[in-house]
């Protein structure tokens, strides 16, 4: 049985919010404090307490960290007694990010770490605050027996934050560096300033195995951690949902989830012959899918709704193509979650010749995925589809019906998969 923790960080992520959410979900505060007290270098310099507060329309718990020298950025000697792998990963992430932000290397950066990294300089709070948030969060995950951490996409905000170096645009350089490769979405309407801190980002970057929709699991408990700011229209909280993925769920479709964008525009004054050309260009530039559908526009004019499915990194180039190649004056954009099957290609030797076949299956738990071969679920492929162009060429060469070639290649592929599938 695998215990899952899914963090909903759609409103932001900070170290104290993450720790508060885990305490609200059931991590015992006295045991967290006992673990923190083993860090002798900061003995007597911190206090940890929780209170129930209201954020938006929900009742949530917030963790308040009391530090005797909250703005003391003097580096502390790294305690050497703790050799925890998760903590090392978190602090290593933050060390590298802060080092790049300051134009130095991790071994020379003022990065505080309890793991024999050299002292760290945290911008958003004092070093002790970040240490308590980080170590406390990892301890809380262990006390809750969490095996896997997953996280939602993170909000990309705007505005400024005041730190030791003066006003700095957000995300601050260290956070922006840690965001590399992590899906981000626009911040909630009305939310400005620092929504994701370096400490919160380093925790999620080091601990989360995926960013996107939650995996298939059975929720058991949940908790909410409050931030210090209040925003109009939404609650400034981090939520965590904890549950189990049992062996009985091995056959449940737990396919890969990802965040995609949909670009849309309405067109009623463009030569429809150009649409085909535009579609080809969009696919060449990385669009995942392109389609259009007839609509009725103002003055009863017939038009088309042109839609483009794409990854966040391709929005700029695809938008430029839409503006340059169509008559649109504006493009709408929506953020969506999609779940996809894992896909692989196999080659089949048929009486007509060689053809490529696409095999699709749900992704399974990491352990089962290492045991099963790609394309199987309990020995059976979910989807087996011969490639159209390959079959078309074979049908023309053999002067055979295309539907017959497709059916024969598909049957041979299924037989091959069944033969190679692992025994139950």
C-alpha positions in Angstrom: 0.0 0.0 0.0 1.4 3.4 -1.0 0.4 6.5 0.9 -0.1 9.6 -1.3 0.0 13.3 -0.3 -1.4 15.7 -3.0 -0.7 19.4 -2.4 -3.1 21.9 -4.0 -0.9 25.0 -4.3 -3.2 26.9 -6.7 -3.1 29.9 -4.4 0.6 29.8 -3.7 3.1 27.9 -1.6 5.3 28.9 1.3 7.1 26.8 3.9 4.9 27.8 6.8 1.7 27.1 4.7 2.9 23.6 3.8 3.9 22.8 7.4 0.5 24.2 8.6 -1.4 22.0 6.1 0.4 18.9 7.2 -0.3 19.7 10.9 -3.9 20.3 10.1 -4.0 16.9 8.3 -2.9 15.2 11.5 0.8 15.4 11.9 1.3 15.7 15.7 2.8 19.0 16.6 4.6 17.7 19.8 6.5 15.1 17.8 7.5 17.7 15.2 8.8 20.0 17.9 10.7 17.1 19.5 12.4 16.4 16.1 13.3 20.1 15.7 14.7 20.3 19.2 17.4 17.8 18.1 19.0 20.7 16.0 21.2 21.9 18.8 22.6 24.9 16.8 19.3 26.7 17.1 18.2 25.4 20.6 16.2 28.1 22.4 16.0 30.4 19.4 12.6 29.3 18.1 9.1 28.6 19.1 6.3 26.9 17.1 2.6 27.3 17.7 -0.7 26.9 15.7 -4.0 28.7 15.7 -7.3 28.2 13.9 -8.0 31.1 11.5 -10.5 31.9 8.8 -9.5 32.4 5.2 -12.1 33.0 2.6 -15.1 30.8 3.4 -13.2 27.9 4.8 -12.0 27.1 8.3 -8.3 26.4 8.2 -5.3 25.9 10.4 -2.2 28.1 10.3 1.2 27.5 11.7 2.8 30.5 13.3 6.6 30.3 13.7 8.0 32.5 16.5 11.8 33.1 16.2 13.8 35.2 18.6 15.8 36.8 15.9 13.5 36.7 12.9 15.6 39.0 10.8 19.0 37.7 11.7 20.6 36.6 8.4 23.9 35.7 10.0 25.0 32.3 8.7 24.8 29.5 11.3 27.2 26.6 11.5 25.7 23.5 9.8 24.7 20.8 12.3 26.2 17.5 11.3 24.0 15.0 13.1 21.2 14.9 10.6 21.8 12.9 7.4 18.3 12.8 6.1 18.0 12.2 2.3 14.8 14.2 1.8 16.2 17.2 3.7 19.4 17.0 1.7 17.4 17.1 -1.5 15.4 20.2 -0.4 18.3 22.2 0.8 20.4 21.2 -2.2 17.7 22.6 -4.5 17.6 25.9 -2.6 21.4 26.1 -2.4 21.8 25.8 -6.1 19.0 28.3 -6.8 20.4 30.9 -4.4 23.9 30.4 -5.7 22.8 31.0 -9.3 20.8 34.1 -8.2 24.0 35.5 -6.6 26.3 34.5 -9.4 28.3 32.1 -7.3 28.5 28.4 -6.7 26.6 26.3 -4.2 29.8 25.6 -2.2 30.4 29.4 -1.8 26.8 30.6 -1.4 25.5 31.6 2.0 23.0 28.8 2.1 22.1 27.4 5.5 21.7 23.7 5.5 21.5 21.1 8.3 23.4 18.7 6.2 27.0 19.8 5.7 26.1 22.3 2.9 27.6 25.7 3.7 25.4 28.3 5.4 22.3 29.5 3.4 21.0 33.0 2.9 17.2 32.9 2.8 15.6 36.0 1.4 12.0 35.8 2.4 12.5 35.2 6.1 15.3 34.6 8.6 17.4 31.5 8.3 15.8 29.9 11.3 12.3 30.4 10.0 13.1 28.6 6.8 14.9 25.9 8.6 11.9 25.2 10.9 9.5 25.2 7.9 11.7 22.9 5.9 12.7 20.4 8.5 9.2 20.5 10.1 7.5 19.7 6.8 9.7 16.7 6.1 9.2 15.5 9.7 5.4 15.9 9.3 5.4 13.9 6.0 7.3 11.1 7.8 5.0 11.2 10.8 2.1 10.8 8.4 3.8 7.9 6.7 3.6 9.5 3.3 5.4 7.6 0.5 4.8 9.8 -2.5 4.2 13.6 -2.9 2.3 15.1 -5.8 1.6 18.8 -6.4 -0.7 20.9 -8.5 0.7 23.5 -11.0 2.0 26.6 -9.2 0.8 30.1 -9.7 3.0 32.6 -11.5 2.4 36.0 -9.9 3.6 39.6 -10.4 4.5 42.5 -8.3 7.4 43.2 -5.9 8.7 42.0 -2.5 11.0 43.9 -0.2 14.0 41.9 1.0 17.5 42.6 2.3 18.5 43.9 -1.2 15.6 46.2 -1.6 12.5 45.8 -3.8 12.7 42.7 -6.0 10.2 41.6 -8.7 8.4 38.3 -8.1 9.0 35.5 -8.5 12.4 36.3 -6.9 15.4 35.0 -8.8 15.8 31.9 -6.5 12.2 30.9 -6.9 12.3 31.5 -10.7 15.3 29.3 -10.9 13.6 26.5 -9.0 10.5 26.8 -11.3 12.5 25.5 -14.3 10.6 22.5 -15.6 7.7 22.9 -13.2 4.2 23.7 -14.7 3.0 27.1 -13.8 -0.4 28.8 -14.3 -1.6 32.4 -14.0 -2.1 33.6 -10.5 -5.7 33.9 -9.1 -7.4 37.2 -10.1 -6.5 39.9 -7.6 -3.5 38.1 -6.1 -0.2 40.0 -6.5 3.1 39.9 -4.7 5.0 36.8 -3.7 2.7 33.8 -3.8 5.5 31.1 -4.1 8.5 31.6 -1.8 11.9 30.0 -2.3 11.3 27.7 0.7 7.9 26.6 -0.6 9.3 26.1 -4.1 12.3 24.1 -2.9 10.1 21.8 -0.8 7.8 21.0 -3.7 10.6 20.8 -6.3 12.5 18.3 -4.2 9.7 16.2 -2.8 7.0 16.1 -5.6 7.2 13.3 -8.1 4.7 15.0 -10.4 3.0 18.4 -11.0 -0.5 18.3 -12.4 -3.8 16.5 -11.6 -3.8 14.1 -8.7 -3.0 10.5 -9.2 -5.6 7.8 -8.7 -5.8 7.2 -4.9 -8.4 6.9 -2.1 -8.4 10.2 0.0 -8.5 9.6 3.7 -7.7 13.0 5.4 -6.9 16.5 4.4 -5.6 19.7 5.9 -5.3 23.4 5.0 -2.5 25.8 5.8 -3.0 29.6 5.8 -0.8 32.3 4.4 -0.3 35.7 6.1 -1.9 37.7 3.3 -5.6 38.0 2.5 -6.7 38.3 -1.2 -10.2 39.4 -2.4 -12.1 36.6 -4.0 -10.1 33.5 -2.9 -8.6 31.9 0.2 -4.8 32.2 0.6 -4.2 28.6 1.6 -2.3 25.4 0.7 -4.4 22.2 0.9 -3.0 18.7 1.2 -5.1 15.6 0.7 -3.6 12.3 2.0 -4.8 8.9 1.0 -3.8 5.4 -0.1 -3.1 3.7 -3.4 -3.8 0.0 -2.6 -2.7 -3.0 -4.7 -6.4 -3.4 -5.6 -6.1 -0.1 -7.6 -3.2 -1.5 -9.8 -5.6 -1.8 -12.7 -7.2 1.6 -12.2 -6.4 4.0 -15.0 -3.7 6.2 -13.4 -2.6 7.8 -16.6 -0.2 10.6 -16.9 -1.8 14.0 -16.2 -0.5 17.3 -17.5 -1.5 21.0 -17.8 -2.2 22.2 -21.3 -3.6 25.4 -22.8 -6.3 25.9 -25.4 -6.0 28.9 -27.7 -9.3 29.9 -29.4 -10.4 32.6 -31.9 -13.6 33.2 -33.9 -13.2 33.9 -37.6 -15.9 35.1 -40.1 -13.9 37.1 -42.6 -11.2 34.8 -43.7 -10.8 32.7 -46.8 -11.5 29.1 -45.6 -8.9 27.7 -47.9 -6.2 29.2 -45.7 -7.3 27.2 -42.7 -5.6 24.1 -43.9 -2.3 26.0 -44.4 -2.6 27.5 -40.9 -3.2 24.0 -39.4 -0.1 22.6 -41.0 2.0 25.6 -39.7 0.6 25.2 -36.2 1.4 21.5 -36.1 5.0 22.2 -37.3 5.4 24.6 -34.4 4.4 22.2 -31.7 0.6 22.3 -31.5 -0.8 19.1 -29.9 -4.0 19.4 -31.8 -5.8 21.8 -34.1 -9.5 21.8 -35.1 -12.3 24.1 -36.1 -16.0 24.0 -36.0 -18.8 26.0 -37.7 -20.4 28.8 -35.6 -22.8 31.6 -36.2 -21.5 35.1 -35.5 -23.0 38.6 -35.3 -25.1 39.8 -38.2 -25.9 36.1 -38.8 -22.6 35.6 -40.6 -21.3 32.0 -40.7 -17.9 31.6 -39.1 -15.5 29.1 -37.6 -14.2 28.6 -34.1 -10.5 27.8 -34.5 -9.0 25.9 -31.5 -5.4 25.0 -30.8 -4.3 22.7 -28.0 -0.7 23.3 -26.9 1.9 23.1 -24.1 2.6 26.4 -22.1 6.0 26.8 -23.7 4.6 27.0 -27.2 1.9 29.7 -26.5 4.0 32.6 -27.8 5.0 31.2 -31.1 1.6 29.7 -31.8 -0.1 33.0 -31.0 2.1 34.9 -33.3 1.2 32.4 -36.1 -2.5 32.9 -35.5 -2.1 36.7 -35.6 0.0 36.7 -38.8 -1.7 34.0 -40.8 -5.4 34.6 -39.9 -7.6 37.7 -39.7 -8.1 37.4 -35.9 -7.8 40.5 -33.7 -7.7 38.6 -30.5 -7.1 35.2 -29.0 -8.7 33.6 -26.0 -6.7 31.3 -23.7 -7.8 28.6 -21.3 -5.8 26.4 -18.9 -6.9 22.8 -18.8 -5.9 19.5 -17.2 -5.8 16.5 -19.4 -5.1 12.8 -18.7 -3.3 10.8 -21.4 -2.5 7.2 -22.0 1.1 6.1 -22.2 2.0 5.4 -25.8 4.6 3.3 -27.5 5.2 2.0 -31.1 6.0 -1.5 -32.2 6.8 -2.8 -35.7 4.8 -5.7 -37.1 5.8 -7.9 -40.0 2.7 -8.7 -42.0 2.0 -10.6 -45.2 1.7 -7.2 -46.9 5.0 -5.9 -45.4 6.2 -4.0 -42.4 3.8 -1.6 -40.5 4.1 0.5 -37.4 1.5 0.1 -34.6 0.7 2.5 -31.8 0.1 0.8 -28.4 -1.5 2.7 -25.6 -2.0 1.8 -21.9 -2.5 3.5 -18.6 0.5 4.3 -16.5 0.7 2.2 -13.3 2.4 2.7 -9.9 6.2 3.0 -10.2 6.7 -0.5 -8.8 4.3 -2.2 -11.2 5.5 0.0 -14.1 9.0 -1.5 -13.6 7.6 -5.0 -13.8 5.2 -4.7 -16.7 6.3 -3.9 -20.2 5.0 -0.8 -21.9 1.6 -1.3 -23.5 0.1 -3.8 -21.1 -2.4 -3.8 -18.3 -2.6 -7.2 -16.7 -1.3 -8.6 -20.0 -3.8 -6.7 -22.3 -3.1 -3.6 -24.3 -5.8 -0.9 -23.9 -5.5 0.4 -27.5 -3.7 -1.1 -30.5 -3.9 1.0 -33.6 -2.0 0.4 -36.9 -0.5 3.6 -38.4 -2.8 4.7 -41.3 -0.1 5.8 -43.7 1.8 2.6 -43.4 -1.3 0.5 -44.0 -2.3 2.7 -46.9 1.0 2.1 -48.7 0.8 -1.6 -48.1 -2.7 -1.8 -49.4 -1.9 0.1 -52.6 1.2 -2.1 -53.2 -0.7 -5.3 -52.6 -3.9 -4.1 -54.4 -5.8 -5.1 -51.2 -8.6 -3.4 -49.4 -7.3 -0.9 -46.9 -9.7 -2.0 -44.2 -8.5 -5.6 -44.6 -4.8 -4.6 -44.2 -5.6 -2.6 -41.1 -7.6 -5.4 -39.5 -4.9 -8.0 -40.3 -2.0 -5.9 -39.0 -4.0 -5.1 -35.8 -4.7 -8.8 -35.2 -1.0 -9.6 -35.7 -0.1 -6.8 -33.2 -2.5 -8.1 -30.6 -1.3 -11.6 -30.9 2.3 -10.4 -30.6 1.5 -8.4 -27.5 -0.4 -11.3 -25.9 2.6 -13.6 -26.5 5.1 -11.2 -25.0 3.0 -10.1 -22.1 4.3 -11.1 -18.6 2.6 -14.0 -16.9 0.2 -13.0 -14.1 
